[in-house]
Amino acid sequence: MRASGWKRPLGLIAAVGLVIGACSPGATSSPSSAAAPSASAAGGSIAPSAVANACGDAQITLNIWGGYPEMDAVYKKAGEAYTKLHPNVSFTVYSTDLRGFEQKLTTALPSNTAGDVVIRTANFLARFLDQGLLQPVPADLEAFVKGGAYADTVIQDSSYKDKVVGVPIFSSGTALYYNKDMLADAGLSAPPATMDQIWDYAGKLAKVDASGNVTRSGLSLRLSGQGSGVAEKFWILLLQSGHELVKQTSAGHYTADYNGPDGLALFSHYVDSLQNKKDSLNIDHDAKAFETKATAMFAREPWVVADIATNAPDLVGHYGSISLPTGDLGGNETMYVPASAPNAACSWDFIKFLTDQDQQLSIPPIAGWLPARKDLDLTAFLTANPGYEGFLKKPAGMKVSLTPPIAEFDELETKLATHLVDAYADFANLSGHPDKIQALLNTWADETNSILATNGHGS
């Protein structure tokens, strides 16, 4: 996600796992609820926990840890509701930027100083699962996760070594955001529906001043940044041609998949976009660029919808989102209880509470992410919030990939990201030279394959 697949058999996204039709009456009940009614019928109320004494009577403070600060308000709101049912339980919420959070987990889990509930991906936490530092999911929660409330790809993304290891709380995906006014000014009557159109539109939407400097990019590409995000964004666009960063060759074995003809073509688009002034290293990028009208289009996750409403309300009604053409990268954050947690039963009970329909439906308007459950009726929500259209309406046959369930994936993705950043900066020497690009891609792929082989996952 804003960070977070591997090519387990590719699944089909159906409305990003969310039901657009009226289906609330048939929604699967959370194990923390008794036949949970629809959100409108429930009036925001939550049924008492199935395990009434999970938290006992003594005073307990649960510390919730996450890497997405915009979710803090969701956890605090849920904590307040939970405290009304369990007056002896109070909450603290800790979050920081995602990379800082991952670094903190890397030291806190082995030293038994992590929070009572930690929220991150199964892929990132794989090494800690191998070390027994996270508790197994209780049987009732595992049955709930596998019982129809979640899409198969969400279950897969919450599993490790073929077992559910965490409880999904919120999901992501990618859509192309576009400025309606800018498209109209350029004589473009509809958003781009294919990758060829996206690259073509980028040229038509970019603006350059009299000195030849890009003042508005047509398509804001991820060109810099720390961690693995640069490679992840390259991967998402690579999916549109049916390729992965690493493809599975047999059970548990992978090989680099980004150095073939389609990878070469995609990388060429990046450096050509810089050379031909569709984008620039010298202007703002990402959500800031879109919100300040320094770009006409960019691909990002659903959190941007809420961010626009807060930071650029003048854009509301003047932008839209559309699904990427053929593929997406699934991303789900999952909830865990550390093995050292002192109040494990209460921690798991709060996790159950967070899967309840009312808590799930609070996620988009508060944080901008999507509920992990697939059986929630968001028809009214989409009508009121059309910015989510690109996430909730997907083309037939849309394929979703998930991050490979191998501990070294973050390492190889981060190293690839570092190479990409350096190469993008050298665009003037690479644009128009496919032989140079191919040599770079092959060198990076050799490194990727070496990392896989070192960890026993080479092809």
C-alpha positions in Angstrom: 0.0 0.0 0.0 0.9 3.5 0.0 3.7 1.7 0.3 2.2 -2.4 0.0 1.4 -8.9 -5.1 3.1 -11.6 -5.9 1.9 -13.7 -8.7 0.0 -16.2 -6.7 -2.6 -17.2 -9.3 -3.9 -13.8 -10.4 -7.3 -13.1 -9.0 -10.1 -10.9 -10.3 -10.9 -7.7 -8.6 -14.7 -7.2 -8.3 -15.3 -3.6 -7.3 -12.1 -3.7 -5.2 -13.9 -6.3 -3.1 -16.7 -3.9 -2.2 -20.3 -4.6 -3.0 -21.8 -1.7 -5.0 -25.2 -3.2 -5.0 -27.6 -3.2 -2.1 -26.3 -6.2 -0.1 -26.1 -5.0 3.6 -28.9 -7.3 4.8 -26.8 -10.3 3.7 -23.5 -9.1 5.1 -21.4 -11.6 7.0 -21.6 -10.9 10.7 -18.3 -10.1 12.5 -17.5 -12.5 15.3 -17.7 -9.5 17.6 -21.3 -8.9 16.7 -24.6 -10.9 16.9 -26.3 -10.8 13.5 -25.0 -7.2 12.8 -27.6 -5.1 11.1 -26.9 -2.7 8.3 -25.2 0.5 9.2 -28.4 2.5 8.7 -30.4 0.1 10.8 -27.7 -0.1 13.5 -27.6 3.6 13.9 -23.9 3.4 14.7 -24.5 1.0 17.6 -22.3 -2.1 18.1 -23.3 -5.4 19.6 -21.4 -6.5 22.7 -18.4 -8.7 22.2 -19.0 -12.4 21.8 -16.5 -12.9 24.6 -18.0 -10.7 27.2 -15.2 -11.0 29.7 -12.3 -10.8 27.2 -11.0 -7.7 28.9 -12.0 -8.6 32.5 -12.7 -5.9 35.1 -9.3 -4.5 35.8 -8.2 -1.3 34.2 -6.5 -2.0 30.8 -4.9 0.4 28.3 -4.5 -1.0 24.8 -1.8 0.7 22.7 -2.7 0.6 19.0 0.3 0.9 16.6 0.0 1.7 12.9 2.0 3.3 10.1 -0.8 5.4 8.6 -1.4 8.6 10.7 -4.6 9.3 8.8 -6.0 6.1 10.4 -5.4 7.4 13.9 -8.9 9.0 14.1 -10.5 5.7 13.0 -8.8 3.9 15.9 -9.6 6.6 18.4 -13.3 6.7 17.3 -13.5 2.9 17.6 -11.7 3.0 21.0 -14.3 5.5 22.3 -17.1 3.3 21.2 -15.4 0.2 22.7 -14.8 1.9 26.0 -18.6 2.6 26.2 -19.0 -1.2 26.2 -16.0 -1.9 28.3 -15.5 1.0 30.7 -12.3 -0.5 32.1 -10.5 -0.3 28.7 -8.8 2.8 27.5 -6.6 3.4 24.4 -3.6 5.1 23.2 -2.7 5.3 19.5 0.8 5.5 18.1 1.7 6.2 14.5 4.5 7.7 12.4 5.4 7.7 8.8 5.4 4.2 7.3 9.2 3.8 7.0 9.7 5.0 10.5 7.0 2.7 11.7 8.6 -0.3 10.0 12.0 0.6 11.6 10.3 0.8 15.0 8.7 -2.6 14.6 12.0 -4.0 13.6 13.4 -3.2 17.1 10.2 -3.3 19.2 8.9 -6.8 18.3 12.2 -8.6 19.1 12.5 -6.6 22.4 8.9 -7.2 23.4 8.1 -3.5 23.5 5.6 -3.2 20.7 2.0 -2.1 21.1 -0.9 -4.4 22.0 -2.2 -4.3 18.4 0.1 -3.8 15.5 -1.1 -3.1 12.0 1.0 -3.8 8.9 1.2 -6.3 6.0 1.8 -10.0 6.2 4.6 -9.6 3.8 6.5 -7.1 5.9 5.9 -9.0 9.1 7.0 -12.4 7.6 10.4 -12.4 9.4 8.7 -11.8 12.7 6.1 -14.5 12.1 9.0 -16.9 11.4 10.5 -15.9 14.8 7.2 -16.5 16.6 6.9 -12.9 17.7 3.3 -12.6 16.7 0.4 -14.6 18.0 -1.6 -16.9 15.8 -5.1 -15.7 14.8 -7.8 -17.2 17.1 -9.9 -19.9 15.5 -13.1 -17.8 15.5 -11.5 -14.9 13.8 -9.7 -17.1 11.3 -13.1 -18.7 10.4 -14.6 -15.2 10.0 -11.8 -14.1 7.7 -12.3 -17.2 5.5 -16.1 -17.2 5.8 -17.1 -14.8 3.0 -16.6 -11.4 4.4 -13.4 -10.8 2.5 -12.4 -11.3 -1.1 -10.0 -14.2 -1.9 -7.2 -11.8 -2.7 -7.6 -10.1 0.6 -7.4 -13.4 2.4 -4.3 -14.3 0.4 -2.7 -11.0 1.2 -3.4 -11.7 4.9 -1.8 -15.2 4.8 1.7 -16.5 5.1 2.8 -20.0 4.3 -0.8 -20.9 3.4 -2.3 -19.8 6.7 -4.2 -16.7 7.7 -1.9 -14.8 10.0 -3.6 -11.4 10.4 -7.1 -9.9 10.3 -7.6 -7.4 7.5 -8.7 -3.9 8.4 -8.4 -1.7 5.4 -7.5 -2.0 1.7 -6.0 0.0 -1.1 -5.6 -0.1 -4.8 -4.6 2.3 -7.5 -6.6 4.6 -9.8 -5.6 7.4 -12.2 -6.7 10.8 -10.9 -7.3 13.4 -13.6 -8.2 17.1 -13.6 -11.4 17.5 -15.6 -10.9 21.1 -16.4 -7.4 20.5 -17.8 -8.7 17.6 -20.0 -11.5 19.8 -21.3 -9.0 22.7 -22.0 -6.9 20.2 -24.0 -9.9 19.1 -26.0 -10.0 15.7 -24.3 -13.6 14.6 -23.7 -13.0 11.5 -21.6 -10.3 10.2 -19.3 -7.7 7.8 -20.8 -8.7 4.2 -20.8 -5.5 2.5 -22.1 -1.8 3.0 -21.4 -1.3 4.3 -24.9 -3.9 7.0 -24.2 -2.3 7.8 -20.8 1.1 8.5 -22.4 -0.6 10.4 -25.3 -2.6 12.5 -22.9 0.5 13.3 -20.8 2.0 15.0 -23.8 -1.1 17.0 -24.6 -1.7 18.1 -20.9 1.9 19.2 -20.1 2.8 22.8 -20.1 6.2 24.5 -20.7 7.1 28.1 -20.2 9.0 30.3 -22.6 12.3 29.1 -21.2 11.5 25.5 -21.8 10.8 24.6 -18.2 7.9 22.3 -17.4 5.4 24.2 -15.4 2.7 21.5 -15.3 3.3 17.8 -15.9 0.9 15.9 -18.0 1.4 12.8 -15.9 3.2 13.0 -12.5 5.5 9.9 -12.3 7.1 8.6 -9.1 10.7 9.6 -9.8 12.3 9.9 -6.3 11.8 9.0 -2.7 13.2 6.7 0.0 12.2 3.1 0.5 10.5 0.8 -2.0 7.7 3.2 -3.2 9.5 4.1 -6.5 9.7 0.5 -7.5 6.2 -0.2 -6.4 4.8 2.5 -8.7 6.9 1.2 -11.6 5.5 -2.2 -10.8 1.9 -1.0 -11.0 2.4 0.4 -14.5 4.2 -2.8 -15.5 1.1 -4.8 -14.5 -0.7 -3.1 -17.3 1.3 -5.2 -19.7 0.9 -8.4 -17.7 4.2 -8.4 -15.9 5.4 -8.5 -12.3 8.6 -7.3 -10.6 9.2 -11.0 -9.8 7.1 -13.8 -11.3 6.6 -17.2 -9.7 8.2 -20.0 -11.6 7.2 -22.8 -9.3 5.9 -23.0 -5.7 8.1 -20.8 -3.6 10.4 -19.8 -6.4 10.6 -16.6 -8.4 12.6 -14.7 -11.0 12.9 -11.1 -12.1 10.2 -10.1 -14.6 10.9 -6.5 -15.3 13.8 -6.7 -17.8 11.9 -8.1 -20.8 10.5 -6.1 -23.8 7.6 -4.6 -21.8 9.9 -3.6 -19.0 12.2 -1.9 -21.4 9.2 -0.1 -23.1 7.9 1.1 -19.7 11.3 2.4 -18.5 11.7 4.1 -21.9 8.4 5.9 -21.4 9.7 7.2 -18.0 12.9 8.7 -19.4 11.3 9.8 -22.6 8.6 11.6 -20.6 11.4 13.6 -18.8 13.3 14.2 -22.1 10.2 15.3 -23.9 9.0 17.4 -21.0 5.8 15.6 -20.2 7.2 15.5 -16.6 10.2 17.0 -14.8 12.4 16.3 -11.9 12.2 20.0 -11.0 8.5 20.4 -10.2 6.3 19.0 -7.5 5.0 15.5 -7.8 2.4 13.2 -6.3 -0.6 14.4 -4.4 0.9 17.8 -3.7 1.3 18.4 -7.4 -2.3 17.4 -8.2 -3.7 19.4 -5.4 -1.8 22.5 -6.5 -2.6 22.0 -10.1 1.1 21.3 -11.0 0.1 18.1 -12.7 -3.0 17.0 -14.7 -2.9 13.3 -13.9 -1.2 10.8 -11.5 -1.8 7.3 -10.2 -2.3 6.8 -6.5 -4.3 5.1 -3.8 -7.7 6.1 -2.4 -6.4 8.1 0.5 -5.9 11.0 -1.9 -9.7 11.5 -2.1 -9.9 12.5 1.6 -6.7 14.5 1.3 -8.1 16.6 -1.6 -11.3 17.3 0.4 -9.1 18.5 3.3 -6.2 20.3 1.6 -7.7 21.3 -1.8 -11.5 21.6 -1.5 -11.6 23.8 -4.6 -10.8 20.7 -6.6 -13.8 18.8 -5.4 -16.1 18.4 -8.4 -13.3 19.3 -10.8 -11.4 16.0 -10.8 -12.2 12.3 -11.3 -10.6 9.0 -10.9 -10.6 6.0 -13.3 -9.3 2.5 -12.9 -6.0 1.6 -14.5 -6.6 -0.4 -17.7 -5.9 -4.1 -16.9 -4.1 -4.7 -13.6 -3.8 -3.5 -10.1 -1.6 -4.2 -7.0 -3.7 -5.3 -4.1 -2.8 -3.9 -0.7 -4.3 -4.7 2.7 -3.2 -3.7 6.1 -3.8 -6.5 8.7 -4.0 -6.5 12.5 -1.8 -8.6 14.8 -1.2 -9.2 18.5 2.4 -9.5 19.5 3.4 -12.7 21.3 4.4 -10.6 24.3 1.1 -8.6 24.6 0.0 -8.6 28.2 -3.7 -8.5 27.5 -4.0 -10.7 24.4 -7.6 -11.7 24.8 -8.7 -8.0 25.1 -6.5 -7.1 22.1 -8.1 -9.8 19.9 -11.5 -8.7 21.1 -10.8 -5.1 20.0 -9.6 -6.5 16.6 -12.9 -8.2 16.3 -14.6 -4.9 17.0 -12.7 -3.2 14.2 -14.1 -5.7 11.7 -17.7 -4.7 12.6 -19.6 -3.1 9.8 -20.0 0.3 11.5 -16.3 0.6 12.2 -15.4 -0.5 8.7 -17.7 2.0 7.1 -16.1 4.8 9.1 -12.8 4.3 7.3 -13.4 6.0 4.0 -14.8 9.3 5.3 -12.3 9.6 8.1 -9.1 8.3 6.5 -9.8 7.9 2.8 -8.9 4.2 2.6 -11.3 1.4 1.7 -12.8 -1.1 4.1 -11.2 -4.5 3.8 -14.5 -6.3 3.9 -16.2 -7.0 0.6 -19.8 -7.4 1.9 -20.5 -3.8 2.8 -23.0 -1.7 0.8 -21.3 1.5 -0.3 -23.8 2.5 -2.9 -24.8 5.7 -1.1 -21.2 6.4 -0.2 -20.1 6.3 -3.9 -23.0 8.6 -4.9 -21.9 11.1 -2.3 -18.2 10.6 -3.0 -17.6 10.2 -6.7 -13.9 10.6 -6.3 -13.8 6.9 -5.4 -15.2 5.8 -8.7 -11.8 4.6 -10.1 -11.5 2.3 -7.0 -15.1 1.0 -6.9 -15.7 0.5 -10.6 -13.2 -1.8 -12.3 -13.2 -3.2 -15.8 -14.3 -6.7 -16.3 -11.4 -9.1 -16.0 -9.3 -6.7 -14.0 -6.4 -8.7 -12.5 -4.9 -8.1 -9.1 -1.4 -9.0 -8.0 -0.2 -9.4 -4.4 3.1 -8.9 -2.8 5.1 -12.2 -2.8 5.0 -14.0 0.6 8.8 -13.9 0.9 10.7 -12.0 3.6 13.4 -10.7 1.1 10.9 -8.9 -1.2 11.2 -5.6 0.6 14.9 -5.8 0.2 14.9 -6.5 -3.5 12.1 -3.9 -4.1 14.0 -1.2 -2.2 17.3 -1.9 -4.0 15.4 -1.7 -7.3 13.9 1.6 -6.3 17.3 3.0 -5.5 18.5 2.0 -9.0 15.4 3.5 -10.6 15.9 6.8 -8.9 19.5 7.1 -10.1 18.5 6.1 -13.6 15.7 8.5 -13.9 18.1 11.3 -12.9 20.2 10.2 -15.9 17.3 10.5 -18.3 19.2 12.6 -20.8 21.7 9.9 -21.4 19.2 7.1 -21.5 16.3 8.4 -23.5 16.4 7.1 -27.0 19.1 4.4 -26.1 17.3 1.1 -25.5 20.6 -0.8 -25.5 21.8 1.2 -22.4 18.4 0.8 -20.7 18.4 -3.0 -21.4 21.9 -3.3 -19.9 20.7 -1.5 -16.7 17.6 -3.6 -16.4 19.6 -6.9 -16.9 22.1 -5.8 -14.2 19.3 -5.0 -11.8 17.5 -8.3 -12.6 20.7 -10.2 -11.8 20.8 -8.5 -8.4 17.2 -9.4 -7.8 17.7 -13.0 -8.8 20.8 -13.2 -6.6 18.8 -12.0 -3.6 16.1 -14.5 -4.3 18.6 -17.3 -4.6 20.4 -16.3 -1.4 17.1 -16.7 0.4 16.2 -20.0 -1.2 13.6 -18.6 -3.5 15.5 -18.5 -6.8 14.1 -20.2 -9.9 
